[in-house]
Amino acid sequence: MTNGATEVSGVWRNTGNGFTNVPIAALPGNFDNSLAWGDYDNDGRLDFLLADGAASQLWRNNTALSNSPPAAPAGLSTSVSSATAVLKWIPPADDHTPVAGLSYNVRLGTTPGGSEIVSAPALTNGALLMPRMGTARGDSIAFSNLTPGQTYYWSVQAVDTGFAGSPFAAEQQFSTGPLLIHPIRHDTGVFEFDFTNRTALNFEILASANVRLPVTNWANLGLAISLGGGRYRFTDSGATGQLQRFYLLRERSVGLARTPQTPVK
């Protein structure tokens, strides 16, 4: 950059409350330049490439401190509603990056270990293929317009601000519908819906007026009735007078949530 007369280059460190200059001896002045960070020698320290129209220089970080990759995310869970799935995880710890500074790469596929839907720019051991932040922030990501009746496989890794990628978490899987068929609210206020899933299963229905409550706080309304051929029906007489009500369908035999968050309007 230029201050109007002299070409200068500088590195500034984010302290959380502002920025402080990091003095680097012999850092050349530049105008209209580009800078890219990356750990080119894989020693846990970010190096940088400085380039302008005349020359390019690679600067190696030889400070004493190094950066370790974060731990893998834990507590992976999936919330599925029709053709939409919300994938959620617990952020891990990192030696230098606070939790709020972590980003994430999510892999989603239709085969075990696959990335047919979304691929992560990293090797299977978590090493990043490109020095950049992950594509997701926070502790969850949503995917919509998924294929009905499809089983999906997913995992996630954390990426710290030093562009170090964590190992991928243990792979999880979930399945989509088609689930709801012709939900109806009768004149009496009773709510009734049919859904499809695999045959010969027992599904219990949970309900809550607040979708954000933990599942342990949802009311268990009992089993859905099997109509045969993989079709089920549930009638909720307790919906009378409720402005809004959410349902979870849970496979009773193994306790897996199958169709969460179906609101009654």
Residue, then its C-alpha position, 0 to 999 in steps of 0.5 A: m500500500t502507499n501512504g501517499a508518497t512512500e510505498v509501505s507494507g505492514v503486518w497488524r495483529n488483532t488483539g481483540n480490542g484493536f490492532t497492534n503493529v507487528p514489526i518485521a525487519a526488512l519487509p519491503g514497501n509495496f504498492d497495489n500488492s497481494l498477500a496470502w497466508g499459509d503454512y507452506d512448510n507445515d510447522g504449525r506457523l503461518d507464513f505469507l506470500l507477498a506479491d506485487g507487479a514486479a516481484s513476489q516474496l515468500w516470508r517464513n515464520n520462525t517465531a517460537l510459538s506454533n499452532s496445533p489443530p483443534a480437537a474434532p467436534a463432538g456430540l453430532s446430531t441431526s434434526v430432520s423435517s421433511a426434505t430439510a436436515v439441520l446438522k448440529w455439533i458441539p464446538p471443540a477446544d483449541d490451543h489459540t483460537p476461541v470457540a467463536g473464532l472456529s469455522y467448520n467444513v461439513r461433508l455430506g454424501t449418500t454413501p458411507g464416507g461419501s461426499e456426493i452432496v457436499s465435499a470438504p476441502a480436506l484430506t481424510n485425516g483432516a489436513l486442509l487442501m487450501p489455507r482458508m476458513g471453513t464454509a460453516r460458522g457456529d454449531s450447525i448447518a441446514f440442508s434443504n431440498l434433500t431427496p425423499g426416502q434417502t439415507y445420508y452420511w455426514s461428518v464435520q471438522a473444525v478449522d482454527t484461525g491458523f488454518a489448521g483442520s481438526p480430524f473429522a468427527a465420527e460419521q453420522q447418518f440420517s434418513t429423509g421422508p416422504l413423511l407427512i401425507h395430507p395433514i389436516r386439522h378438523d373443525t373440532g380442533v383435532f389434528e391428524f396426519d399420515f406419514t410413510n416410513r419403513t414397514a413393521l416399525n413402531f413410532e411414538i409421537l412426541a409434542s411440544a408448543n416450543v420447538r426449542l425445548p430439549v426432547t426430554n421435555w416433550a410430551n409423549l402422546g403414544l404410538a401411531i397406528s400402522l395402516g399397512g404398507g409403510r403408512y402410519r396415522f396419528t390423531d392428536s385430540g390434545a391439539t384442540g385450542q393450541l395455536q401451534r404445536f410441534y411433533l417428533l416421530r421417534e422409532r420406539s424400537v431403537g429410539l431414533a428421531r425420524t421426523p422432527q419439527t412438523p408444526v400445526k398451524 
